Amino acid sequence: MNKLFYIALLSFTMMACNSKDAKFCECMEVSEAFNKVAAKAIEGELSSKELKEMSELKTKKATACKDYQTMDGKLMLEKKEACN
């Protein structure tokens, strides 16, 4: 019985580690969108529409990514790969 328990526990742990975290994936999507607009801002001036979009994306990013601010880099890369 102990062997069966440990096999089940190991299987569950492996599935949990490799599963897609939808909230994290949303954080990555919003971050990428924000980074594109921010890169455009660095290259030159933005229109008022783009400035508003950048502000909205910054707010969305802060909300979507708040749970991941202190995440370990290795875990972050694993979660990012699971999103793709």
C-alpha positions as CSV (number, residue, x, y, z in Angstrom):
1,M,0.0,0.0,0.0
2,N,2.8,2.4,0.8
3,K,4.3,1.9,-2.7
4,L,1.0,2.7,-4.3
5,F,0.6,5.8,-2.2
6,Y,4.0,7.1,-3.1
7,I,3.5,6.4,-6.8
8,A,0.2,8.2,-6.8
9,L,1.8,11.1,-4.9
10,L,4.7,11.3,-7.3
11,S,2.3,11.2,-10.3
12,F,0.1,14.0,-8.9
13,T,3.2,16.1,-8.1
14,M,4.5,15.7,-11.6
15,M,1.2,16.7,-13.2
16,A,0.9,19.7,-10.9
17,C,4.3,21.0,-11.7
18,N,3.8,20.6,-15.5
19,S,0.3,21.9,-15.7
20,K,-0.5,25.2,-17.3
21,D,-1.2,28.0,-14.9
22,A,-3.8,30.1,-16.7
23,K,-3.3,33.2,-14.5
24,F,0.4,33.1,-15.0
25,C,-0.1,32.8,-18.8
26,E,-2.3,35.9,-18.6
27,C,0.4,37.7,-16.8
28,M,2.9,36.8,-19.5
29,E,0.5,37.9,-22.3
30,V,-0.1,41.3,-20.6
31,S,3.6,41.7,-19.9
32,E,4.5,41.1,-23.5
33,A,1.9,43.5,-24.8
34,F,3.1,46.2,-22.3
35,N,6.7,45.6,-23.3
36,K,5.9,46.1,-27.0
37,V,4.3,49.5,-26.3
38,A,7.1,50.5,-23.9
39,A,9.7,49.6,-26.6
40,K,7.8,51.9,-29.0
41,A,7.8,54.6,-26.4
42,I,11.6,54.4,-26.0
43,E,12.0,54.7,-29.8
44,G,10.0,57.9,-30.0
45,E,6.9,59.7,-29.0
46,L,3.6,57.9,-28.5
47,S,0.2,59.1,-29.5
48,S,-2.4,59.9,-26.8
49,K,-4.1,56.7,-27.7
50,E,-0.9,54.7,-27.2
51,L,-0.1,56.4,-23.9
52,K,-3.6,55.5,-22.7
53,E,-3.1,51.9,-23.8
54,M,0.3,51.8,-22.1
55,S,-1.3,53.0,-18.8
56,E,-4.1,50.5,-19.0
57,L,-1.6,47.7,-19.8
58,K,0.6,48.7,-16.8
59,T,-2.4,48.5,-14.5
60,K,-3.5,45.1,-16.0
61,K,0.1,43.8,-15.6
62,A,0.3,44.9,-12.0
63,T,-3.0,43.1,-11.2
64,A,-2.3,39.9,-13.3
65,C,1.3,39.5,-12.1
66,K,1.0,40.5,-8.4
67,D,1.1,36.8,-7.3
68,Y,4.3,36.2,-9.2
69,Q,6.6,39.1,-8.1
70,T,8.8,36.9,-5.9
71,M,8.8,33.7,-8.0
72,D,12.0,31.8,-8.5
73,G,13.5,32.3,-11.9
74,K,13.7,28.6,-12.7
75,L,10.0,28.1,-11.8
76,M,9.0,31.1,-13.8
77,L,10.8,29.7,-16.9
78,E,9.0,26.4,-16.4
79,K,5.6,28.0,-16.1
80,K,6.3,30.2,-19.1
81,E,7.2,27.2,-21.2
82,A,4.0,25.5,-20.1
83,C,2.1,28.5,-21.5
84,N,3.5,28.0,-25.0
